[in-house]
Amino acid sequence: MAALVVYPIKDIYMQEIDNLVRKVMLDNGITPPPVIITDGHLHRFPDESGKLNNYYTVHCDGRAAGIVGSWKTGVKVKFKAEGKYPPLTDQERINRKIERHRQQLIRKAEQAKLHSDAARKAAYINQHSIPLIIHPYLSKKRVKAHGLTIYKGSLVIPVFNNGVLVSVQFIDSDGIKRFLTGSKLKGSYSNLGQYLPDKPILITEGWATGASLFESTDNLIYVAFSADNLKEVAQYVRSLHPTNQIIIMGDNDLSGVGQTAAGEAALSIGGKYLIPDTTGHDWNDEINKEVAP
């Protein structure tokens, strides 16, 4: 986990908080989201890959301060606007509370529309993609297709939320991954295999990792798509299978993000987690290392 860093900026007026937050993000290699919500709550938003790896929280009750970061890179920056501000009057506090509520309603409406549009596009792509047997990405990862399809040259991995198709993940021949814009990714997943009551359920970050483990074990696999989403998916799986053993098959990231996320996900459901021995490896890498000629 990266060290917490104070990011001082002087002479920022309250109406410039939005610009302040965007500046902090850009200065630390994070592309800002379309809307900044200053309600003191944690907000997640996608990075360039479409995964919800970025986050921020902003407090602006008299002095702008907060945290921005990335679970993928481990960047975590604490910032504050230096300078003296007059205390807010009771009416100003009420006005700010009303404004925060208004922003929340706007954001919820925007998100609902984005999610709906993404789900509609996913259904179209699901209907118009074609079955495949081989693809450069599958060859590189040494896994089978397991029913995946292809659309305009990219692998199509279905993304579900509570059993409903909400998006797809595209993977091109170079391994570049992306989701449909506006996808509902929190708590969303893909899966491989069938439920077997006498075998543990495995949860992975990536699809290829899940495919490798499925081919090695025949266990039911859930793919969370990111370290940040492991806990959400684990809790969903636990709700479906309250007594089964669930194992989080985490990544051994140099940043420590994968290990931490796997441990937190396992703890939240009373499960277990396993991490490859080799730094920089996921379980696809580890399995391929064992079978390499």
VENNORKA-V962380 format. One record per run of one state. SS is the DSSP state (hx for helix, st for strand, lp for the rest). FROM is the first residue (numbers start at 1). LEN is the number of residues. If there is no record, write none. Layout:
[[SS | FROM | LEN] [SS | FROM | LEN]]
//
This chain:
[[lp | 1 | 4] [st | 5 | 6] [lp | 11 | 3] [hx | 14 | 14] [lp | 28 | 15] [st | 43 | 3] [lp | 46 | 8] [st | 54 | 6] [lp | 60 | 5] [st | 65 | 6] [lp | 71 | 5] [st | 76 | 7] [lp | 83 | 7] [hx | 90 | 39] [lp | 129 | 1] [st | 130 | 2] [lp | 132 | 4] [hx | 136 | 6] [lp | 142 | 7] [st | 149 | 3] [lp | 152 | 2] [st | 154 | 8] [lp | 162 | 2] [st | 164 | 8] [lp | 172 | 5] [st | 177 | 3] [lp | 180 | 9] [st | 189 | 4] [lp | 193 | 8] [st | 201 | 4] [lp | 205 | 2] [hx | 207 | 11] [lp | 218 | 3] [st | 221 | 3] [lp | 224 | 3] [hx | 227 | 14] [lp | 241 | 5] [st | 246 | 5] [lp | 251 | 6] [hx | 257 | 13] [lp | 270 | 2] [st | 272 | 4] [lp | 276 | 7] [hx | 283 | 9] [lp | 292 | 2]]
//
